Amino acid sequence: MTRTAHRVWKYGDNVNTDVIFPGKYTYTVSQDSEELARHALEDLDPDFADGVRPGDVIVAGRNWGNGSSREQAVTCLVAAGVHAVIASSFARIYYRNAINNGLLVIECAELADAVETDALIEIDLAENRLYAAGEVFSFPALPEQVREIVAAGGIIPYLRGQV
Amino acid sequence: MSMTLTEKLLARASGRDSVKPGEIVIVEPDVVLSHDNTAAIATIFRQLPTATVKYPDRLAVTLDHAAPPPTAKHARNHAEIRQFVREQGIGNFYEVGRGICHQVLCEEGVIGPGMTLLGADSHSPHYGWLGAFGAGIGRSEAAALWATGQLWLRVPDAMRVTINGSLETGVTAKDLTINLIGQLSSEGAAYMAVEFAGEGLARLTPDSRAVLTNMMAEMGAKNACMTPDEVTWAWLSETLERTRPQDSQERLDFFRDRALYPDFDAEYAIEHELDLGEVEPMVSCPHTVDNVRPLSSVARTRVDVGFIGTCTNGRLEDIASAAAVARGKRLKARLLVIPASSMVLRDAAAAGYIADLVDAGATIGTPGCGPCMGNHMGVLAPGEVCISSANRNFRGRMGERDAEIYLANPAVVAASCVAGRLIHPADLA
């Protein structure tokens, strides 16, 4: 049994990195997990930082994470215990940052239409499938080269094994 | 095999004869850019077993995003960066006040035609106006690049934007660019290379060309570029003579030798055409860049403060156009002007533009990013309305969730500050 169960926080299209992690903190908050987690989604959803529980997932629409390259837009979610972001599509730097920091990112356009906040979903990474609202959704596997980085838990642990 | 300019740049950077869209290639960039985030990257870098940067001469570091430092915490960040730069022997280091990374690296000839840059900054597509490849990356990737000199990239599909005709008076490259983003949306070029072409391009100044490539970040592009022409070479020649007189000719010859050009039969996944003559003054309305409307439809909106600057629109022609509007007037709204570099500041002062702006009541800031991402030097109060020449207007971007940001060309920003309301300069009484 490779399925894991998760509670959903649901958001819309074009959520940008400024509302995920405000720019005013980018040069003073980088490492401190507690502080990173406290500012997660600060200008998008004021209830998120207090309400999020380890293992929760974010389900969103198109172009999640557009805007700045700031990596804290990924690491603040990791610090908050977010297991995965499942979106219809991702902005490219955000997608890379997620892979490089061990945040699971899944592209699945259908799921965003099927669930709302507080829904429960299951992820099967071995089969590339999502289970929600009594339905099964499949998602594309990552390219081989990228899967190795994800398997290592991010680009830094990956390189530790290489350099 | 025929290739786009981007494909040729990536083929060279990955040591291959050719590449095609969808391939994953390992590139060795000529330049790796970081700025105020350098200390944070160094912290990640120290988690790796490599003690020294593999190619320190390929790094470029600027202090620009919170410069001069607004708090002791920011000042400590800068001090850590200076120490790292010394330890690692990084020559391409630019101090507080020199200006914004993207402007400074072009002026200093750190990058030029045919070269490849990966930058820990999302506006790294900027460099394409010189015929270079530039793309944004994250901090962990920058640390990996410092250690290994290499990174994987997917060769992007390409979009060609063909520009014909001439802009009307009072319409600028900013209007053209946000017009394009409004048409195609913030994900219109997601994961793609945007290549600009067409006879209209030749009439755009260097300062204007950089607006186009810089803001393709706002359309989701991986990189944006155009072919170097006589205008590019003249700008490089003139600029390098000022910034590096000791080897300007040598550097120019190097760039001429490196320059790449797309094949005439290269394949583009998307073709888009724009007639410059049909572009009208546009604004991006709160709270997304692709929420684009004609200025005329939101004219008369109250304005509390204006901001002219950033890597998008803080160059000499931008400040000249604002000064022309403000000259002899008294501003009703506050106006903050931050030149993109010390060279821009010096030229703007010499030309009398700074005097015009200050006499009208404007404030001049230290060359750098200013309040663009809400760090310092002019952040907004709740409820304030800002008209800005920057590149992003996301909620909270300039430091306060309940503020509104409109994006426009610098002359519109200046005119709106004169009137205290959104207005085109041509409509000022």
Interface residues (C-beta under 8 A of the other chain):
Chain A: N14 N16 D18 V19 P22 G23 K24 T26 Y27 T28 S30 Q31 E42 D43 R62 N63 N66 G67 S68 S69 R70 E71 V74 S89 A91 R92 I93 R96 N97 N100 N101 P143 Q145 V146 G154 I155 I156 L159 R160 V163
Chain B: I24 D36 N37 A40 T43 I44 Q47 L48 P49 T50 H65 A66 T71 K73 H74 N77 A120 D121 S122 G136 I137 G138 R139 S140 E141 A143 A144 A147 T148 W152 R154 S186 E187 A190 Y191 G220 K222 T288 M373 G374 N375 V379 R392 F394 R395 G396 R397 G399 R401
